[in-house]
Amino acid sequence: MRILVIRFSSLGDVILASSIINPLYEAGYTVDFLTLKPFASLFEKDYRINKVVAPEKENLKSILQIKQFASSLENYDVVIDIHRNLRSFLLTKFLNTKVLKYPKNALKRRAYTNPFLRKFIKDEFNVLQAYNQPLKELGINLSEIPKPKIILTSEEKETVKKLLPENFIVIGAGARYLNKAYPYYDKVVKLLEQKGFNIVLIGSKEDKERDFSIYPENTIDLRGKLSLRESLAVISHAKLTISNDSAVAHMSRAVKVPVLMIYGATHPYFGFAPLKEEGDYICLNLPCQPCDIHGKKKCKLETGDCLTGIAPSEITEKALKLIKL
């Protein structure tokens, strides 16, 4: 049976979507994965995937373009839509086949940003658990929540290892929006170096441009210098990753390296926090937190207390506990 999995973007979400590939593969399904072109390299070495379909975003902007693209696809027995936006909705309509969707919990997540409505929301939500729902509809019942997994070759891992120090921790200091970026990573780095760890910074060129911190001279800054797969390979050698609520955190999860996530404008309730066996997180749970589902909005209080209120020493202590596990 042929299955098409749809997750267009963004990087962290596509990585988390990899969690359903293994269960489908082991159940005997032939899996194609549809994403946008920048993320196709995630799966280029993946024996579990029959084919990666990766159009340019610019070619899927209009209804006509989406319809034409749908007509170019092969026939599938089932489509699993784990994006659930307008683009994926239209595409699945044009494909005219059985479609399985995950419970997105969109209304509750948006309601959770309202301090009054938040009082009435008592349930928990995890994206990985939600992605598991379409698998259940296919009769795939798992004993535990499937986790993201990106497959790297031994050669890829060995190539980057030459660039790396011993006993290092990765830090993902970048974030798409300012209110998700912890401002004191330079202090965290100093504390970790005092404990005998080396530090490697991972992220994009834009992450580096937006970061005005001055790091110790021994810090290895690889931001903007690596491909996506090279970045994953670097993380795979780390003792731990410390990251904002951003793609670097999920990259770490996908190569089975524990992660400590730092929350600012967003919140674990939105479903992207690591499972207990994947790491931990720090969230102050201030009355105003979360203020936005994506962290786009500026701080209404103009203080950023959700981030500045987290002491570098707290991050360091929690990181050391994760490494000892």
C-alpha atoms as one frame of an Amber mdcrd trajectory, in Angstrom:
protein
   0.000   0.000   0.000   1.354   3.408  -0.991   1.179   6.334   1.421   1.997
  10.003   0.908   2.958  11.953   4.048   2.544  15.730   3.755   4.450  18.241
   5.857   5.562  21.292   3.896   7.358  23.318   6.573   8.952  24.607   8.727
  12.258  22.887   9.485  11.475  21.854  13.063   7.996  20.627  12.116   9.308
  18.577   9.201  11.848  16.967  11.511   9.132  16.077  14.021   7.020  14.676
  11.184   9.759  12.083  10.650   8.388  10.361  13.753   5.734   8.525  11.751
   8.064   7.239   9.031   9.494   4.330  10.996   6.130   2.907  12.128   4.824
   3.095   8.552   7.952   1.469   7.135   7.932  -1.335   9.692   4.253  -1.951
   8.994   5.137  -2.595   5.356   3.857   0.588   3.717   5.628   2.249   0.794
   6.141   5.825   1.962   6.627   8.976  -0.109   7.236  12.231   1.755   6.067
  15.607   0.454   7.811  18.708   1.766   9.230  21.946   0.406  12.535  21.900
  -1.425  14.753  23.405   1.326  13.953  20.457   3.603  14.335  17.594   1.120
  17.936  16.913   2.166  16.694  15.677   5.551  15.597  12.445   3.905  18.093
  12.009   1.088  19.824   9.079   2.821  16.660   7.557   4.256  16.116   3.935
   3.237  12.629   4.028   4.797  11.336   6.493   2.220  10.578   5.453  -1.332
  10.673   8.999  -2.710  10.883  12.579  -1.474   8.669  15.001  -3.385   9.961
  18.553  -2.897   8.435  21.396  -4.930   9.402  25.050  -4.633   7.044  27.053
  -2.426   6.621  29.619  -5.230   5.065  26.905  -7.397   2.274  26.197  -4.928
   0.866  29.675  -4.318  -2.330  29.631  -6.390  -5.209  27.156  -6.528  -4.383
  26.436 -10.164  -0.751  25.696  -9.316  -1.787  23.343  -6.514  -4.262  21.575
  -8.817  -1.609  21.131 -11.517   0.858  19.838  -8.947  -1.704  17.337  -7.632
  -2.208  15.999 -11.161   1.542  15.387 -11.453   1.628  13.135  -8.397   1.330
   9.389  -8.526  -1.708   7.528  -7.216  -1.733   6.847  -3.482  -3.913   4.588
  -1.377  -3.745   6.939   1.600  -2.533  10.486   2.212  -1.504  11.523   5.731
  -1.769  15.287   6.151   0.226  16.344   9.180   0.383  19.961   8.179  -3.297
  20.861   7.895  -3.020  24.296   6.346  -4.895  25.683   3.367  -2.277  24.442
   0.893  -2.385  20.860   2.142  -6.204  20.970   2.358  -6.532  21.972  -1.295
  -3.933  19.464  -2.399  -5.683  16.564  -0.695  -8.999  17.623  -2.252  -7.470
  17.487  -5.713  -5.810  14.135  -5.023  -9.233  12.601  -4.404  -8.094   9.727
  -2.185  -8.436   8.700   1.442  -6.961  11.361   3.738  -5.967  10.941   7.374
  -5.311  14.028   9.503  -3.864  14.612  12.931  -5.720  16.513  15.686  -4.090
  19.931  15.397  -5.659  21.389  18.554  -5.430  24.820  16.910  -8.295  26.507
  18.740  -7.132  25.358  22.174  -3.572  26.392  21.456  -4.700  29.871  20.446
  -7.025  30.076  23.437  -4.088  29.211  25.683  -2.486  32.571  24.875  -5.404
  34.278  26.643  -4.850  34.429  30.454  -8.581  34.163  31.163  -9.292  31.235
  28.839  -6.126  29.469  29.944  -7.682  28.791  33.337 -10.205  26.448  31.745
  -7.738  24.399  29.690  -6.530  21.482  31.793  -5.490  18.878  29.218  -1.987
  18.396  27.847  -0.994  18.320  24.189   2.013  16.825  22.467   2.550  17.029
  18.725   4.227  13.615  18.523   1.261  12.032  20.243  -1.084  13.832  17.860
   0.900  12.595  14.843   0.308   9.090  16.184  -3.467   9.356  15.603  -3.404
   8.662  11.826  -1.256   5.606  12.545  -3.958   4.241  14.848  -6.503   4.699
  12.076  -4.289   2.476   9.923  -4.271  -0.162  12.646  -0.730   0.642  13.798
  -0.911   0.601  17.590   2.354   1.458  19.279   3.386   0.845  22.873   5.107
   4.223  23.078   4.948   7.578  21.301   7.037   7.470  18.100   9.960   9.885
  18.133  11.625  11.849  15.314  14.538  10.202  13.582  16.780  11.515  10.833
  19.169   8.948   9.397  22.805   9.949   8.974  25.530   7.824   7.440  28.687
   6.832   9.299  30.680   8.774   6.731  28.722  11.976   7.421  29.330  11.636
  11.140  33.029  10.905  10.767  33.596  13.818   8.369  32.370  16.459  10.820
  33.981  14.775  13.813  37.337  16.090  12.626  36.100  19.651  13.228  34.943
  19.031  16.761  36.469  19.119  20.238  35.980  16.449  22.863  33.283  16.699
  25.517  31.195  19.427  23.907  27.714  20.875  24.258  25.784  22.371  21.361
  23.944  25.648  21.829  21.218  26.818  19.483  21.073  30.497  20.376  18.956
  31.474  17.381  15.215  31.734  16.932  12.958  33.001  14.188  11.486  35.642
  16.493  13.176  37.792  19.125  10.788  36.830  21.926  11.903  33.209  21.624
  15.643  33.928  21.881  17.291  33.668  25.304  19.637  36.682  25.621  22.284
  35.356  28.027  23.772  32.349  26.286  27.210  33.957  26.502  26.972  33.699
  30.300  25.760  30.108  30.049  28.774  29.316  27.868  31.183  30.734  30.443
  29.597  28.664  33.223  29.731  25.476  31.170  33.354  26.092  30.225  34.146
  26.403  33.921  32.675  22.927  34.318  35.071  21.576  31.693  32.832  21.509
  28.613  33.602  22.830  25.171  30.867  24.738  23.326  29.764  24.575  19.706
  27.227  27.075  18.316  24.890  25.714  15.649  22.439  27.648  13.505  22.021
  29.732  10.395  23.870  32.785   9.147  20.826  34.841  10.169  21.017  33.431
  13.701  24.566  34.737  13.971  23.686  38.150  12.558  20.910  38.605  15.127
  23.080  37.521  18.062  25.066  40.366  19.638  26.518  38.258  22.456  30.270
  38.115  22.897  31.292  34.508  23.476  34.560  33.280  25.004  37.325  32.895
  22.425  37.358  29.097  22.798  33.747  28.847  21.607  33.450  27.154  18.210
  30.960  29.076  16.087  29.692  27.036  13.126  26.598  29.116  12.436  26.094
  29.636   8.724  29.012  27.363   7.842  27.293  23.980   7.641  24.642  22.299
   5.556  21.539  20.980   7.262  22.846  17.435   7.317  26.287  18.553   8.523
  24.612  20.402  11.395  22.719  17.235  12.350  25.961  15.267  12.199  27.693
  17.747  14.523  24.846  17.553  17.022  24.985  13.740  16.943  28.423  13.890
  18.646  27.355  16.294  21.418  26.796  15.478  25.074  23.738  17.738  25.116
  21.989  20.483  23.180  20.668  23.670  24.785  18.270  25.520  22.530  15.422
  27.967  22.298  12.040  26.711  21.094  13.446  26.333  17.583  14.592  23.828
  14.980  17.940  23.083  16.657  16.080  21.524  19.587  14.219  19.149  17.278
  17.365  18.378  15.314  18.883  17.168  18.561  15.864  14.990  19.287  16.109
  13.478  15.797  19.686  12.257  16.365  18.971  11.030  19.916  20.967  13.656
  21.797  19.262  15.025  24.946  18.007  18.587  24.688  17.232  21.345  27.163
  14.697  23.759  25.670  14.312  27.352  26.844  10.838  28.851  26.527  10.044
  32.541  26.184   6.959  33.844  24.396   5.760  30.320  23.574   4.885  27.447
  25.887   5.211  23.656  26.269   1.422  23.372  25.964   1.728  24.049  22.246
   3.085  20.526  21.972   6.725  20.864  20.971   8.487  20.177  24.275  10.735
  17.112  24.423   9.373  13.959  25.996  10.929  13.022  29.344  13.220  10.510
  27.687  14.348  13.154  25.174  15.351  15.899  27.612  13.759  18.690  29.587
  12.744  22.342  29.369  12.678  25.554  31.382   9.539  27.698  31.353   8.785
  30.297  34.017   5.001  30.058  33.459   4.464  33.755  34.045   0.845  35.028
  34.009   1.483  36.619  30.607   3.106  33.503  29.173   2.540  32.405  26.436
   1.688  35.629  24.640   1.676  34.264  21.093   1.408  30.817  19.536   4.471
  31.392  17.334   6.294  33.979  19.444   5.928  36.675  16.778   4.465  39.459
  18.893   6.515  41.970  20.822   6.383  41.756  24.595   3.396  43.821  25.755
   5.170  44.582  29.001   8.361  45.516  27.119  10.392  43.550  29.663  10.827
  40.083  28.172  10.730  38.691  31.718   9.853  35.216  30.439  13.427  35.014
  29.112  15.448  37.523  31.128  14.032  36.013  34.330  15.822  32.728  33.678
  19.217  32.749  35.370  22.180  31.353  33.418  23.026  29.300  36.512  19.605
  27.595  36.354  20.194  26.573  32.764  23.662  25.285  33.624  22.447  23.253
  36.590  19.639  21.651  34.626  21.979  20.920  31.722  24.447  19.118  33.984
  21.658  16.950  35.402  20.651  15.874  31.904  24.223  14.934  31.018  24.511
  12.737  34.096  21.375  10.760  33.179
